[in-house]
Amino acid sequence: MPTRHTFCSLCESFCGLEVDVADNRVTAIRPDPRHVVSRGYACVKGTRYDAVQHSPDRVTEPLKRVGDRWQAVSWETALSEIAERITRVRARHGDQSVSHFVGSPGGANLLAPMFRSELFKGLGSFRMYGTGTCDTMNKFRVNGDMYGSPMRLSYPDVDHTEFMMILGANPVISGNTLYHLPRARDRFGDIVRRGGRVVFINPRRVESARNAEHLFIRPDTDLYFLAAFLNELVRRGAVDQPRIAATMKNFDALAAAVAPWTAERQATVTGIGADVLRDLVVAYAAARGAALNMATGVNQGRSGTLCYWLL
């Protein structure tokens, strides 16, 4: 049975896969231990993709809705009818009446963005949306405002940090948003083994916290936790004033904005005790290298942009 070496393209991680094939059918999918990036890791989405590939419900030809039924049509018919409808819509409502939603596989594909960009340039529309619009646009916005470029993304130096706190993510199961962390459980474990701490803040007991600390938080209250965390750092003088003076504007306004959020006040909102928060702040400030990270669970909340700004 031949084994093909490939990779998963369902998200930006591109984890390496070994795929067994027999009679032109996928019979097994495994993480590829020799892959230079993922090194034997792949989440369940990639290793179960054969269920999608061979699903009896998989769409393998264009379908047109006729009344309350779906009818198979040729590619030539599908493309010509779609083109005619788009032409009519643009003529009646203008170029911006046409939009496009991009899923993760389409966004992670190398060629698709090139063709998509040219298509919409030809249509004269800039209305393209995607999974990032729902999830990570807060990070692009904040990085643009804070560092001058939306693509100037920061990510935690997991292999050299002594304290890592993660809000709204479960990287052992679903990878990471906008940065790749193969063998996440092992590398979190390495932090603990070298005397550091790994803390997950999440309303759900996530699998990633199996060998780490876990704190429950009331859903969608991360903003107040982060405000109190920052306020406690400022109150303790645990900020680098010379660096702030050299690289930052409006620090006094920021400190004033979070000042009302004491550890006790946030406890009544988030459910995380005041002493627990103070303990985290002390550990964060004392660590030789500390990292904070947040992902989908916070990004998609009502205050995702403010949360990332505070983080």
N, C-alpha and C positions, 0 to 999 in steps of 0.2 A: 504494500500500500504506500504510494508516494506521499511524502510530507513536503508541503510548500512553506517557505518562510516569507511572511508578509507582515503587515501591521494593521492595527485597527484605526479607522479614520472617523470614529464617531465623535471624537472631541479633539482638542488641540494637543493631547498628550502623545498620540501616535504610538501606543504600546506595541511592542513586537509580539508576533504570534507565530506559532507552529500550527499548520492546518493539514490534517490528514484528508486525502481525497480518494474516493473509489467510485469508478463509473461516473465521473463528472459530478459527484455529490460530496459535500462536506460531511465527514463522519465524526470528526473530533477537532476541537480547538483548544490549544494550551498556550499559556504564556511562554515566550521564547527566552530561555535563560541566557542565551548568547547575545541578545539584543543590546546594543551599546548604550542605550538610554534607559529602557525600562527594566533591564536586568532580571527578567523572570517574573515581572509583575504585570497583571492586566486585571481590570475590574470585570464584574459579571456581565456587563453589557457586551464586551468584546468576545468573551469566551462562550457566550450563548447565542452568538449571532447566527449559527446554523439554524436555529429555530425560526428566525426571520427569513433566511435564505430559502428554506424549504417549506415555509408555511403554506397551507392550502389557501389562505386568504391573501397571499402576496399578489399585488397587482403587477402583471407582466406585459400588459398592453394598454393602450389608451382606452378609457371608458367615457362614454357620453351619457348624461342623464336624459332619458326620454320619458316624460311624465314622471311616474314614480319608480321607474326601472333604470338600470344601468345597461348600456349597450356597447359592445366592443366596436371600435372603429379603427381604421388604418392610421398610421402616423401622419400620412399626407393629409388626410381629412382633419385630424386633430389640430395639426399645426396651422393649416389654412383657416379653419374656423376660429381658432384662438386669435390669430392675427386680424381677422375681420372684426371680431368683437372689440379688440383693443383699439383698432382704428376708429370704430364708431364711438367708443367711450371718450377717447381723446378729442375727437371732433366736437363732441357735445359738452364735455366738462373740462377740457384742457389737459396739459401734459401731467400736472401733478395729481390727476385723478387715478393714475396707475401707480401701484406700489408693489413691493415684493417683500416677503418674509423669508428669512434665511435660517434654516435649522443648523444645529451643530455640525452634522456631516458636510453640509454644503459650505459652511463657513470654514471648515478645516481642510477642505479639498484645495489642492494647489491651483488647478485650472479654473474652477468655477468662479472665483472672484474676478478673474480677468474677463471672462465672457460676460458675467453679470454686469460688470462695470461698463463695458462697451454697449451692452443692450440698453442700459438705462441712460447712457450718454446719448444714444440715438433717439430714445424716447423723449429726452429732455426732462426726465423726472429725477428728483433726488430723494424720493421717498422709499428708502430701503430700511427694513427693520429686521430684527433677528433675535435669537436667544440672548445675545449680549444686551440688546435693548431692554429685555426683561430682567437680566441678571447683573451684568457687570458694568453697565453704563455709568453707574455712580462712581466707579473707580476711575474710568477714563475722564469723567468730568472733574473730579477732585485733582487728579494728577495734572490735568491741563491748567487748572486754576493755581495749584500749589507749586508746581515745578516747571510750568511753561510748555509742557507737551503732554497730550493725553496718553502717549505711548511710553512715557518715562515711568514705567511701572516698577514698583518696589516689590521685593519678595524676601522672605526670611532666609537667613543663612543657617539652615537647620543643623548643619554639621559642625558649627562652631558656637552655637548659642548655649547658654546655661539655663535660660528660662524662656519657655514658649507658651503663649496663651492663644487659643484658637476659638473663635466665636462663629457659630452657625455653619460648621463644616464637618464632614465625616470622610477625610481623605483616604482612609484605609479601604473604604468601600467604593467611593466614587471619584477618586483622583482629587485634583486641586483645581481651583479656578485661577487661570492665567499663570500658573507655574506648575512644573512637573515635579513630582516627588515619588519616584519609584521606591519600592520597599519601605513605604511610609511607616508601618508599625515597627520595623527594625530600627529605623533611624530615630523615631521618637524614643524607642527604648534605649538607644545609645545616649541620648541626652540624660535620661534618668541614671543610667549606669555610670556616667561620669560625674554624678552628684547634682545634676540639675533637676528642673521640674518641668513637666508638661501638663497644662491645664486646659480642659475643654469646657467651654461655656455653651450649654445647649439645652433647650427644653426637653429633648429626647436623650435617653442614655445611648449614645452612639457607640458603634463597634470600635471606633478608633481609640476610645478611652479605656479599653479593656485593661491595659497595663499602665494607665496614666490616671490623673485626677480628673474628676468630673463634677461640675456644679450645675444644678438645674437653675434655669432663669425663666421668668414668666415670658411667654412669647412676645416678641416685638417691643421689648423694653431695653434692648441693648444700648440705646442712646443714653439712657440715664445711668447705666452702669459705667459706660465709658466717660461720661461727664464727671461722675464721682471719682473714678480712677485718676483722671487727669487732675482734678481739683486736689485730691489727696497728695499727688506728686508735688504740686505747686506749694501746698501748705507745708510740706516737709522740706522744702528747699532742695528737692531732688531733681533740679534742672540745671543745665549747663548755661549759666548766664552769659559768659563770653561768646559761646557759640550762638546763642539766641541773638545777641547784639550784632554778630557778624553776618548772620544768614537769614534772619526772620524779621518780619514786620508785624506790628499789631499784637504782640504777645500780651500786653496789658489788657487789651480788649478781650482776648481769648480767656485769660485768667478770670476776668470779671464775669464773662458769660457762664463759666462753669462753677463759679464760687457758690451759688446757692445750693449746689448739689453735693451735700455732705454724704458721708458713708451711711449715716442713719437714714437720711431722707431717701436715698436710692433703695435702701433695704425694703422700705414700705411699698415700693413700686416693683422692683425686680424679684424680690424674694431671696436675694443673696445677702447674708448677714453683714452688718457693718464691720465686725471684727474679721470676717472672712476676706472682705475687700481690702482692708488694711494689711492683712497678712500677704495678700498678693502684691500689693504695691511695694511693701518692704522687700519682698523677694525679687521683684522686677528691678527695683532701684539698686539692689546689692549685687545683682548678677554681673559677671564679666561677659557681657553679650546677652541681650534679651531681644525677643521678637514677639510682636503681636500680629495676628493674621485673622481676617474674617472672610467669609465667602457667602455662598448662595442664600443661606438661611437669614442672614442679615441684609445682604444686598437687596433682596426682594421685599424687605419690610417697608413700612411707611416712611422710615427715616434713614434709608440706606445711604444716601449721600452724606448726611450729617454724621452718621456713624463712621464712615470711612474718613471723613475730614478729622474727626476727633482721634481716631486710631492713628 
